[in-house]
């Protein structure tokens, strides 16, 4: 999955972060 190709709104970033945190603590996405 590549998200850099399109600009993200803050809402999208939040949902992505939540989803990533659910799967692997967000480490894959670089979120903390």
PDB file of N, CA, C and O in Angstrom, chain B, residues numbered from 101:
ATOM      1  N   UNK B 101       0.846  -1.203   0.000  1.00  0.00           N
ATOM      2  CA  UNK B 101       0.000   0.000   0.000  1.00  0.00           C
ATOM      3  C   UNK B 101       0.874   1.243   0.000  1.00  0.00           C
ATOM      4  O   UNK B 101       1.813   1.367   0.786  1.00  0.00           O
ATOM      5  N   UNK B 102       0.547   2.144  -0.885  1.00  0.00           N
ATOM      6  CA  UNK B 102       1.308   3.403  -0.939  1.00  0.00           C
ATOM      7  C   UNK B 102       0.357   4.566  -0.765  1.00  0.00           C
ATOM      8  O   UNK B 102      -0.591   4.728  -1.532  1.00  0.00           O
ATOM      9  N   UNK B 103       0.616   5.377   0.252  1.00  0.00           N
ATOM     10  CA  UNK B 103      -0.258   6.515   0.504  1.00  0.00           C
ATOM     11  C   UNK B 103       0.410   7.815   0.068  1.00  0.00           C
ATOM     12  O   UNK B 103      -0.221   8.871   0.061  1.00  0.00           O
ATOM     13  N   UNK B 104       1.698   7.733  -0.297  1.00  0.00           N
ATOM     14  CA  UNK B 104       2.414   8.954  -0.659  1.00  0.00           C
ATOM     15  C   UNK B 104       1.900   9.488  -1.988  1.00  0.00           C
ATOM     16  O   UNK B 104       2.066  10.670  -2.287  1.00  0.00           O
ATOM     17  N   UNK B 105       1.276   8.624  -2.789  1.00  0.00           N
ATOM     18  CA  UNK B 105       0.886   9.028  -4.139  1.00  0.00           C
ATOM     19  C   UNK B 105      -0.195  10.097  -4.112  1.00  0.00           C
ATOM     20  O   UNK B 105      -0.294  10.913  -5.029  1.00  0.00           O
ATOM     21  N   UNK B 106      -1.010  10.090  -3.052  1.00  0.00           N
ATOM     22  CA  UNK B 106      -2.055  11.112  -2.978  1.00  0.00           C
ATOM     23  C   UNK B 106      -2.021  11.767  -1.608  1.00  0.00           C
ATOM     24  O   UNK B 106      -1.787  11.094  -0.605  1.00  0.00           O
ATOM     25  N   UNK B 107      -2.253  13.078  -1.556  1.00  0.00           N
ATOM     26  CA  UNK B 107      -2.246  13.785  -0.271  1.00  0.00           C
ATOM     27  C   UNK B 107      -3.366  13.280   0.621  1.00  0.00           C
ATOM     28  O   UNK B 107      -4.466  12.989   0.151  1.00  0.00           O
ATOM     29  N   UNK B 108      -3.080  13.179   1.902  1.00  0.00           N
ATOM     30  CA  UNK B 108      -4.061  12.658   2.848  1.00  0.00           C
ATOM     31  C   UNK B 108      -4.604  13.780   3.721  1.00  0.00           C
ATOM     32  O   UNK B 108      -3.887  14.696   4.123  1.00  0.00           O
ATOM     33  N   UNK B 109      -5.886  13.672   3.995  1.00  0.00           N
ATOM     34  CA  UNK B 109      -6.460  14.619   4.947  1.00  0.00           C
ATOM     35  C   UNK B 109      -6.159  14.129   6.351  1.00  0.00           C
ATOM     36  O   UNK B 109      -5.767  12.978   6.545  1.00  0.00           O
ATOM     37  N   UNK B 110      -6.342  15.002   7.323  1.00  0.00           N
ATOM     38  CA  UNK B 110      -6.043  14.600   8.703  1.00  0.00           C
ATOM     39  C   UNK B 110      -6.936  13.437   9.116  1.00  0.00           C
ATOM     40  O   UNK B 110      -6.512  12.545   9.851  1.00  0.00           O
ATOM     41  N   UNK B 111      -8.171  13.455   8.637  1.00  0.00           N
ATOM     42  CA  UNK B 111      -9.107  12.380   8.998  1.00  0.00           C
ATOM     43  C   UNK B 111      -8.589  11.048   8.477  1.00  0.00           C
ATOM     44  O   UNK B 111      -8.620  10.046   9.191  1.00  0.00           O
ATOM     45  N   UNK B 112      -8.113  11.030   7.234  1.00  0.00           N
ATOM     46  CA  UNK B 112      -7.606   9.786   6.653  1.00  0.00           C
ATOM     47  C   UNK B 112      -6.384   9.300   7.430  1.00  0.00           C
ATOM     48  O   UNK B 112      -6.230   8.107   7.691  1.00  0.00           O
ATOM     49  N   UNK B 113      -5.518  10.251   7.794  1.00  0.00           N
ATOM     50  CA  UNK B 113      -4.319   9.870   8.549  1.00  0.00           C
ATOM     51  C   UNK B 113      -4.719   9.220   9.865  1.00  0.00           C
ATOM     52  O   UNK B 113      -4.132   8.221  10.282  1.00  0.00           O
ATOM     53  N   UNK B 114      -5.730   9.802  10.517  1.00  0.00           N
ATOM     54  CA  UNK B 114      -6.172   9.260  11.803  1.00  0.00           C
ATOM     55  C   UNK B 114      -6.677   7.834  11.629  1.00  0.00           C
ATOM     56  O   UNK B 114      -6.304   6.946  12.396  1.00  0.00           O
ATOM     57  N   UNK B 115      -7.523   7.607  10.626  1.00  0.00           N
ATOM     58  CA  UNK B 115      -8.088   6.270  10.443  1.00  0.00           C
ATOM     59  C   UNK B 115      -6.990   5.280  10.079  1.00  0.00           C
ATOM     60  O   UNK B 115      -7.001   4.141  10.547  1.00  0.00           O
ATOM     61  N   UNK B 116      -6.049   5.701   9.253  1.00  0.00           N
ATOM     62  CA  UNK B 116      -4.936   4.816   8.879  1.00  0.00           C
ATOM     63  C   UNK B 116      -4.126   4.468  10.116  1.00  0.00           C
ATOM     64  O   UNK B 116      -3.736   3.318  10.324  1.00  0.00           O
ATOM     65  N   UNK B 117      -3.880   5.489  10.937  1.00  0.00           N
ATOM     66  CA  UNK B 117      -3.090   5.252  12.144  1.00  0.00           C
ATOM     67  C   UNK B 117      -3.819   4.249  13.043  1.00  0.00           C
ATOM     68  O   UNK B 117      -3.209   3.321  13.574  1.00  0.00           O
ATOM     69  N   UNK B 118      -5.122   4.448  13.205  1.00  0.00           N
ATOM     70  CA  UNK B 118      -5.894   3.539  14.070  1.00  0.00           C
ATOM     71  C   UNK B 118      -5.847   2.121  13.517  1.00  0.00           C
ATOM     72  O   UNK B 118      -5.659   1.156  14.258  1.00  0.00           O
ATOM     73  N   UNK B 119      -6.019   2.011  12.201  1.00  0.00           N
ATOM     74  CA  UNK B 119      -6.018   0.687  11.580  1.00  0.00           C
ATOM     75  C   UNK B 119      -4.653   0.026  11.766  1.00  0.00           C
ATOM     76  O   UNK B 119      -4.565  -1.153  12.109  1.00  0.00           O
ATOM     77  N   UNK B 120      -3.595   0.794  11.535  1.00  0.00           N
ATOM     78  CA  UNK B 120      -2.243   0.250  11.656  1.00  0.00           C
ATOM     79  C   UNK B 120      -1.978  -0.184  13.099  1.00  0.00           C
ATOM     80  O   UNK B 120      -1.401  -1.242  13.350  1.00  0.00           O
ATOM     81  N   UNK B 121      -2.409   0.651  14.030  1.00  0.00           N
ATOM     82  CA  UNK B 121      -2.196   0.316  15.439  1.00  0.00           C
ATOM     83  C   UNK B 121      -2.893  -0.991  15.781  1.00  0.00           C
ATOM     84  O   UNK B 121      -2.387  -1.789  16.570  1.00  0.00           O
ATOM     85  N   UNK B 122      -4.064  -1.203  15.176  1.00  0.00           N
ATOM     86  CA  UNK B 122      -4.809  -2.424  15.464  1.00  0.00           C
ATOM     87  C   UNK B 122      -4.013  -3.638  14.971  1.00  0.00           C
ATOM     88  O   UNK B 122      -3.986  -4.677  15.631  1.00  0.00           O
ATOM     89  N   UNK B 123      -3.373  -3.503  13.819  1.00  0.00           N
ATOM     90  CA  UNK B 123      -2.724  -4.667  13.210  1.00  0.00           C
ATOM     91  C   UNK B 123      -1.370  -4.960  13.839  1.00  0.00           C
ATOM     92  O   UNK B 123      -1.115  -6.081  14.281  1.00  0.00           O
ATOM     93  N   UNK B 124      -0.499  -3.952  13.881  1.00  0.00           N
ATOM     94  CA  UNK B 124       0.866  -4.249  14.359  1.00  0.00           C
ATOM     95  C   UNK B 124       1.448  -3.093  15.170  1.00  0.00           C
ATOM     96  O   UNK B 124       2.645  -2.815  15.095  1.00  0.00           O
ATOM     97  N   UNK B 125       0.619  -2.439  15.924  1.00  0.00           N
ATOM     98  CA  UNK B 125       1.131  -1.362  16.760  1.00  0.00           C
ATOM     99  C   UNK B 125       1.580  -0.156  15.955  1.00  0.00           C
ATOM    100  O   UNK B 125       2.175   0.771  16.505  1.00  0.00           O
ATOM    101  N   UNK B 126       1.303  -0.157  14.664  1.00  0.00           N
ATOM    102  CA  UNK B 126       1.640   0.994  13.842  1.00  0.00           C
ATOM    103  C   UNK B 126       3.110   1.041  13.476  1.00  0.00           C
ATOM    104  O   UNK B 126       3.548   1.985  12.818  1.00  0.00           O
ATOM    105  N   UNK B 127       3.893   0.033  13.889  1.00  0.00           N
ATOM    106  CA  UNK B 127       5.333   0.074  13.616  1.00  0.00           C
ATOM    107  C   UNK B 127       5.580   0.045  12.107  1.00  0.00           C
ATOM    108  O   UNK B 127       6.526   0.664  11.619  1.00  0.00           O
ATOM    109  N   UNK B 128       4.740  -0.665  11.377  1.00  0.00           N
ATOM    110  CA  UNK B 128       4.922  -0.781   9.927  1.00  0.00           C
ATOM    111  C   UNK B 128       4.743   0.579   9.251  1.00  0.00           C
ATOM    112  O   UNK B 128       5.344   0.849   8.211  1.00  0.00           O
ATOM    113  N   UNK B 129       3.910   1.431   9.853  1.00  0.00           N
ATOM    114  CA  UNK B 129       3.619   2.716   9.237  1.00  0.00           C
ATOM    115  C   UNK B 129       4.520   3.820   9.794  1.00  0.00           C
ATOM    116  O   UNK B 129       4.514   4.945   9.295  1.00  0.00           O
ATOM    117  N   UNK B 130       5.284   3.494  10.818  1.00  0.00           N
ATOM    118  CA  UNK B 130       6.148   4.505  11.392  1.00  0.00           C
ATOM    119  C   UNK B 130       5.410   5.410  12.359  1.00  0.00           C
ATOM    120  O   UNK B 130       5.892   6.490  12.698  1.00  0.00           O
ATOM    121  N   UNK B 131       4.240   4.971  12.804  1.00  0.00           N
ATOM    122  CA  UNK B 131       3.486   5.763  13.777  1.00  0.00           C
ATOM    123  C   UNK B 131       3.783   5.269  15.181  1.00  0.00           C
ATOM    124  O   UNK B 131       4.184   4.122  15.376  1.00  0.00           O
ATOM    125  N   UNK B 132       3.585   6.136  16.149  1.00  0.00           N
ATOM    126  CA  UNK B 132       3.785   5.693  17.545  1.00  0.00           C
ATOM    127  C   UNK B 132       2.531   5.989  18.343  1.00  0.00           C
ATOM    128  O   UNK B 132       2.477   5.700  19.538  1.00  0.00           O
TER     129      UNK B 132
END
